Amino acid sequence: MSNIGIVVVITAALSLAVVLILQGTGAIDLTHKPKAVHQPSVRPQPIGTPTALADAPLKNGADGIILPAPVAMGTLTKAEVAQGYEHLKKLLVAAHLEAGTVFKGETKPYADLLAPHQREQFLKGLKSTASGRNTRSELTAFAPGSVEQAAPIQAGGSVDVSAGSAQNATSAKLYQGVLVKIRFTFVYSIRLPGSTTVDKITSRREEDLFIAKPKAVEVWTGQWSNTIDGADCTAADGYLHPKTATSPGCSRTTRV
């Protein structure tokens, strides 16, 4: 979401240090040298099916987003981790499952759930007309009026969590918290206005998020990648558009 990043440090298997730079919805950069190493207090907890996203069992709406049972991690208590998971789920619902977001162009439900420093960058980025930089691409949003919803949105996937450390864009302090790596499939049943033909648009999304407590519990968004079947996601406005015979293959990643 900005060029000044959130630094997430985790330790991989066999004590190999890995440094992830979460740039608020900016790219994760693995070229930076480690500044600190923090041993995770728990092992990653896989949830759902850790295989191909296309194989994920799907459920209607928010029922398809399943998060692990909370345990204390870093400096966060069990109750704080539970609060973080609840907030994270609301964030995913607002971004990819709310009908207002997906079909009407609404951004407020998602923006209101962002940490303050990321909310400012998100709202500012909505005005961008440069290709690949409009922050609306953080959401699943069809151009308003271009399609109609034909059935409930479905979701399913997997989640891995581990203890980690992060630094946000507004403070030099390193926070202990929870790194959450999601891999989700979202399926949208749509039809063109006036048509009775129903098409399914499949969006497969991977994203890193971080739960921290600077003052209150917050969820910081990080690197993401997205492939979409059946729609055109190349427009500079960040919206999905109906696919045509000449539409290119559709994939998008964290803004540059």
N, C-alpha and C positions, 0 to 999 in steps of 0.2 A: 504494500500500500504506500510505501515511501522508500526512498533509496537508503535511508538510515534504518538499519535492521534491528531485529530482536535476535540476540545470540543465544542459541540453545545448545547446551553441552551435555552429551550423554556418553556413557562408556559402553562399548559393544562387548560381545563375547570375547573371552580370552584377554580381557583388559586392554583391548585396542581402543584408543581414544578417538572418538568421532565428533567433530564440531559441525553443528548445523546452524546456518545463519537464517533465521526467520525474519524476512524483511516486511513485517506487517502484512501481508499478501504479496510481498516481493519474493524473489526467487531464493531458494536455499543454495548457498554457495559453499561447496566443499573444498575450495582451494585455500581458505584461510587457515593459518596455523592455530592449533589449540592455545587458548589463553589460560584455561583452567580445566581440570579434570574432576568430575564428581561421580563417584560410584553410585549407580542406581540402588535404591534401598529395596526394590522388589524387582522380580523378573517381569518382562512383558506378559500381559494377560491377553491371549488371543480370544476374540469373541466372534462367533459366527463362523463362516466358511472361509478359511484363509487361502482358497484356491482362486481360480479365475472369477472375475467379477460377474461374468455372464451366468455363473452357476449359483449365484447367491439366491437363497429363498426370498421371495418377495411378499410383502404384506401391504395392506392399504395404509397410506399416510404415515403418521408418526409411529405407528405400531411396527414399522419396518426398521426403525432406528433403535437398536438394542445396545446399551452400554454396560460395561462390567459392574459387578458389585463394588462399591467404594471401599478402599482401605487407605489408611494414613500413608502419605508419601511426601518426601521432602520435609518441608516445615508445615505442610497442610495436615490438618486432622482428618479423620474419617468423615466427619460432618461437612468439612469444607470441600473435600473431594467430591462428596455427594452433591453439594451445591454447585460445584463446577460442572459436573456431568449434566445436571439438570439445565444449567445455563447453556452448555454446549449443544444439547439436544434442541433446545428452543432456537438456537442460532441456525442449526441445520434445517429445521422445519421452516423457519422464516425465509431462508435462502432458496430452498429447493422444493418445498411442499405447499406453501401457502398459495391459494388460488390467486390472491391479490398480487403477489409477487410474480407468479409464473405467467398469468394471463392478462393482468391489468397494469403492469409497470410500476407497482408500488414498491418503494424502497424503505419507508419509515420503519416497518416492523423489524427489518434486518439491521438498519443503522442504529436503532435504539438499543440493540443488544451488544453492539461493538464496544470495546474499551474506548475511553474518550479520545486517546491519541489516534486510534485507527478510524474512529467515526469521522473525525475531521478530514482525514485523507480520503476516505470513501466518498463523502459528500462532494468534496472538491473534484474528485476524479470523474464524477458523473457528467461533468461539463466538457470533458475531453472529447475531441473529435479525431484524435490521432489513432491510427489503427493499432489495436492491441493494448491501448492504455486506458480505455474507458473502464471504470471500476464496476460497471453493471455486469461485466463478465464474471464477477464473483458469484453472481446469482444465476439461477436458471430462469430466464425471462424471455418469453416470446414477445415480439413486437405487438403492442396492443392493437386488437382488431384483426390481426393476421390469421389467427386460428381460434377455435372454440374447444373447450374441454368436453370430452366425450365420455369419460369414466374417471373414477378416483385415481389419483396418482399413486403409484406403487414404489416401494423402496425396500432395499435389503443389502446386506454387505457384511463387512467385518471391521473390527476395531482392535488395535494394539495399544497398550498404554505402558509407560515406564516412567520412573522418576527421572527428573532432569533439572537443568538450570537454565534461566533465560534472563536477558536484559532487554528492556523495552527501549523505545526511541526517545524517551523523555528523562531517563535516569541512568546513571552509571552503576546503580546497584544491581547485583546479580541475585535473582530470586529463585528459590527452590520451589519446584512444583511438579506438574504432571504433563509429560509429552503424550499427546494423543494422535495416533496415525489412523486415519479412516480410509476405507476403500468401499465405496457404495455405488450401487446401481439404482438409478431412478428411471421409471418408465412412465411416459406421458401419452395418454390416449387422446388424440386430437382429430379434428376435422376442419376443413376449410369452411369459411362462412357460406352457408347456403348449400353445402354438400352433405350427403348422407354417408360418404365413405370415411371410415375411421382408420387412421394410421397410428402406429405406435412409434414414438420417438424415445430412444434409449440413450441415457446419459450415464457414462461411467466416470466416476470422480474419485481421485485420491487427494488427500489433503492432510497437512500437519497443523495441529492446533496446540496451544499451551495454556494450562490452567495455572494461574498465579494469584497471589494476594498482596498487591502493593499496599492497599488499604482494605478495600473490600475484595472479594473473590471476583476475578475477571477471566475471560477467555480471550486469548490473543490468536489471531488467524495468521497462518504462515503459507508456505509453499503449497501450490495445488496444480493438478493437471486434470484435463477433462477431454474425453472423446465422446462425440455425439453422433449417433446414427439417425439419419432421416431428416436432418435439419441443417440449415446453413448458419454457421456461427462466426463467419468471417467479417461481418459488418463492423465498421468502426464505432457504431453506437452501443455495442455490447449486447444487443438483443439477438435472440435466435429468430431466423426468418424461414418461411417455407422453402423447402429444397426444390430446386429446378434441375432440369437436365444438364445444365452447365455449372451447377454449384460444385465447388471443390470439396475434397474430403474435409471433414470437420473435426478439428482438434484445437484446443487452446490451453495455454498454461499461464502461470503467474505473470503479471504484467512486468515488462522490462523497465 
